[in-house]
């Protein structure tokens, strides 16, 4: 698709501005240096033509900046270029880019190291190097292809608020029950696990909100920290899901009534410590930074602080591969636990009126608790499966609500009966004491 046919977007009487950090001049060996700013009209010169370019260069203007005779890159305080232009039409997104001669066969535009900050009277580009810059006006075709791009999805930053609120309710509810039933060790352990899982969901939603709100205007170093924080919260969420599965396996399948010394504390060490180790290693090799979310047509629709495009292998191993193993294990545990629970119901080990809808609701909550909704990500191909992306985003944004409803149904108001049922199940099998 071609970019928008909009020339002369700059308002009369307004010009762009350039701000150079002092860091550039402190690094120069000589006391004097020539600062050269070159403004080129690429339409007249026939330069900077990218193959399959996805956007229109603002006013066909490219700005080149040089200081001295050396190449300057890796700046801690970025160079800021303010491009003045009128309000852009709907569906047109500005993107700060620079000319990268190594891209493709003849060179091309790249946004690496540049942060785009839309303003009321223009757009500010913050870049950590000096070269030839411009502002690309990228068209996002919302009405033309809603089924092939996630650009038509509602703005996601508002979605996690409901999940965060119910996460707080769930944590409060679980702490209340733990305080009320101090003598039921099994119940207290279950609730402790749920608190940690819901806490990791809360932190993940919070990190996502921070990422969505700050990624467009953060410094490179801050963006790396924010990307690492988001990755850490995601791995914590995955890890607590598999710990829930392991606990269910020990409780209902392998050794019912097993006692492990400082059991919950050891789970916390794994649940919060293992992701920190993974993120630490990924941070050392420089995996985090600005990541551009693109459609299948390579149109940029968002900028996030995440694992950079140069380190996608880290994403495939620590996110896709890790969760793939967790999903297979948890679904196996879900099947075994469901089958064993039905057998215990049939033999009368667990008594009580169990209506069909209650059983279905309990199974659905357990299904969500083990993170099955996250598996929808494997049913999407890039960003081309909009319906599945809708379902994935909605269900995982509501995961905290699902878990809250399930816990209320499971533990309240008949908490004593729930604890008693667990005790009956445990006594139905042999009790083994393991001290570690």
Secondary structure, 3 states (H helix, E strand, C coil): CCCCCCCCCCCCCCCCEEECCHHHHHCCCCCCCCEEEEEEEHHHHCCCCCCCCCEEEHHHEEEEEEECCCCCCCCCCCEEEEEECCCCCCCEEEEEEEEECCCCCCCEEECCCEEEEEECCEEEEEECCCCEEEEEEEECCCCCCCCCCHHHCCCHHHCHHHHHHHHHHHHHHHHHHHHHCCCCHHHHHHHHHHHHHHHHHHHHHHHHHHHHHHHHHCCHHHHHHHHHHHHHHHHHHHHHHHHHHHHHHHHHHHCCCCECCCHHHHHHHHHHHHHHHHHHHHHHCCCEEEEEEECCCCCEEEEEEEECHHHHHHHHHHHHHHHHHHHHHHHHHHHHHHHHHHHHHHHCCCCCCCCHHHHHHHHHHHHHHCCHHHHHHHHCCCCCCHHHHHHHHHHHHCHHHHHHHHHHHHHCCCHHHHHHHHHHHHHHCCCCECCC
